[in-house]
Amino acid sequence: MKKILFAIICAVAAITATAQENKIAVNAGFLFPSTLNATVGYERSFTYGNAVEVYGEIGNHWKSGEGQFWKGYYWDGGIIYKHRLHRYKNGSFRVRFGPQFGAVERKFFIGIEGGFEYNYVFQNGCEFSIIQKNNVNFLHGDTFRNGLMLGFKIPF
């Protein structure tokens, strides 16, 4: 009976220890010039606070005028490596960079994303994130996008 209880305690400890490794990230914000942006991603944490995120993103580069709001939409996806620069008591500061690909106004593009990310971890394991991102895209007219996004991450 002691062996069974010990095995159950070890299993519960292992499950709770790995619960913080995988997260679903949801972010939204404004990018310059005149762009709304929303991102959904899957983040996998590594040792020392580093992580990799696979994400999908949709945005709208709106134009002024009647009926022109949804004319400049885009979608893209990519993979981001997040390297931890500093760790705080309840948070971390990371630099993020990686490739992306997608389409804007039926024109495909490739690009590079970079920026910074600050995460604040709550007691239940959820995280609040502030992301400063910079995109440089090639093969179409919407070359540069940069701005600020707010979001949260839910562990599973």
N, C-alpha and C positions, 0 to 999 in steps of 0.2 A: 504494500500500500504506500509506503514511503517513496518507493521508486516511481510509482505512478504520479503521486503528487509533485515530486521533484521534476518529472518530465513535463507535467502540465505547466508548472511555474516557468520552466525554461522556455517552453513554446510560447507562452504569453509574453515573456520578456523579449524573445526574438521578434515576435510580430510587432510589438510596440516600438522596438528599436528600428525596424525597417519602415515604419509608417511615415516617417518624414522624408523618405527618399524620392517618392514620386508625387508630383503635384499637377493639378490642372490650373493653368494661369489664364485669367481674363483681364484684358486691359482696354482702355478707351481714352482718347484724348484728341488734342488739336496739334496739327503739324503746319509749318509754314511752307508754302503759301496757300492759305485758304483751304485747308484739308481737314476733314474729319476722319478718324481712324479707329478701328476696333480690331483686336487681336485675340485669338484663342490658341493656347499652346499646351504642350505636354512637357514638363520639366523633370529631368532625372538628375539628382544630386550625386556628387562624388565626394571623395575625401577632401578635407581642408576647405570646405565651403564652395568648391567649384561645381559647375553644373553645365548641362547641355539642354537646350530647349528646341523642340520641333514645333513650328507654329504655322498658322494660316491667318491671313490678314485681309481685311476688306476696308476700303476707304473711298472717299469722295472728294475730289478736287473741284469744288463748286465754282460756277461761273455766274456772274450777275445777269439778270434779265428774266423775263417771264418764261417759265418752263425749262430753264437751263440748269436747275440744281443738280439733277442726277446725270448730267451729260458727261461728267469727268470721272466716273467711278473707275476703280482699279481693284484688283485682287492680286495677292502674291503669297508665297510661302517660302520657308527656308529653315535653316538650322543655325542656331546661335550658340557659341561657346561663351560661358560666363566665368570669368576668372575673378576670384575674391581678392580685393585689395586690402580691405580692413574689416575686422569683426568687432562689433559692439556687444554690449550686454544682451540686448534683445533684437539685434539687427545685423545687417552686413551691407557693405558697399562693394559693388562689382563693376568691372568693365566688361562690355559685351561686344562681340563682333562675329561676323559670319556672312556667308553668301545668301542670296535670295533670288527668286525667279517669279515671274507672273505676267500679267497682261494689263494694259491700260488702253481703253478705247479701241479694243480689238488689235492692239499691237503688242507683241511679246517683248519682254525685256529681261535682262539679268542685272544684278546689282550687288552691292555690298552694304551691309548695315553695321553700324558701330554706335557706341554710346555708353551711358552709365546707368546703373540701377541701384537703388537703395531699397532694402527690404526690412520691414519691421515685423517681428514674429510675435503673435499673441500667444497666450498661455495654452490655448487649445490646438496650436499647431498651424492655424491659418496665418497667412502673411499679407500685409498691405505693402504695395510696391509703388514707387515713383520712378519712372523711366524717362531718361533723356535719350532720344534716339536721333540718329543721322543716317539718311539713306542717300546713296549715290547710285543712280540707275543709268544703264546704257541702252542704246538702240531705240530711244523714243524721246519726245520733247519734255517730259516731266522728269528732269534729271536729278534735282536736289529736293529733298524733303527733310526737315528737321523740326523737332518740337518736343512736347512734354505729354506723357501719358500717365494715368493713374489706374491702378488695378488691384486685384487680390489673387491669392493662390490658395487652393484648397487641397490639402493632402488626402490621398486615398490609399 
